[in-house]
Amino acid sequence: MQTDLATALDRLAPANAGWVHDTEGPDDMPAHVKTMLTGVSLHVPVAAGRLALGAWQGIYLAEHRARPHRREVQLQYIGSKRPLR
């Protein structure tokens, strides 16, 4: 079952759109377009050692390729664990 976001991305960059760039398969170019739309990095403020997200916010990881492969996620924390004053 796909999420609403995945469905929207598939509509914006369908695999069967006749892309010229398909070196690594039919999902190659659609994956590039989807990555442009969703981004490859994220900055999230941290306050008092906790993610400072709103009530309805979350962090989502989306894989745009169907072919099995490995991915790595890197986290870089910049700041202090001291509470805000």
N, C-alpha and C positions, 0 to 999 in steps of 0.2 A: 504494500500500500504506500503510495507516494504522499508526501506532505504537500500542502498548498504551494509552498515555496518551490519545491522540486517540479511541480506541474507548471508553474509560471515560467521557470527557467527553461523547461523543455519546449514550451510554446515560443519563447523568445529565440532559442537556438536549437531547433530540432535536428536530430541526426540525419534525417532524410531531406535536408534542404538543398542538396546538390553542391555541397562545399567542394572547392578545388583542393584544399589542404586536407588530406586524409592519410598522411604517411604512416601513422600508427593505428589506423582503423577508422571506422565511420564515426566514432565518438571523439576523434582527435580535435577537429576544429570546433565543434560545439562545446567541448570542454574548455578550450581557450576563451571563447566568448563568455561562457558562464563564469569563468574565473575573473574576467574583466568586470563583470557585473557585481560579483560578490566580494572581490578583493582577496589579497593573499596575506594580509596582516591585520592586526587589531590592537588598538590601545585601549586599555580599561583602567580607569583610576582605581587606586587602592587607598582606603582610608582606615586607619587603625588596624591594619593587617587583614582587612577583608575587601573583597571586590565591591566597588561602589556602583552597583547596578540598580536600576529602578525596579519597582514592584513587578513589572511585566517584562523585564528585559532578561535575556539569557545569552549564552554563547553557544553557537552552533557550528559544527564542523561538517562541511558538505564535500563529498567526493563526486566529481563530475565525470569520471571515467568508469566504464563498465568492465574493462579488462583488469584482472587481478594484478596488483603490484604493491610495493611497500611505500609508505609515506612516513615521514617523521614530523612531529609537532615539537616546536621549540618554544620555551617560555623564558622570557627575560624579565626579571623583577627589578625595577628601579625605584628606590625610595627607602622608607624607614618603617619599622614596625611600631614606632612611638605613636601614641594616641594624638589626635588633633587637639589643639587648644582652642 
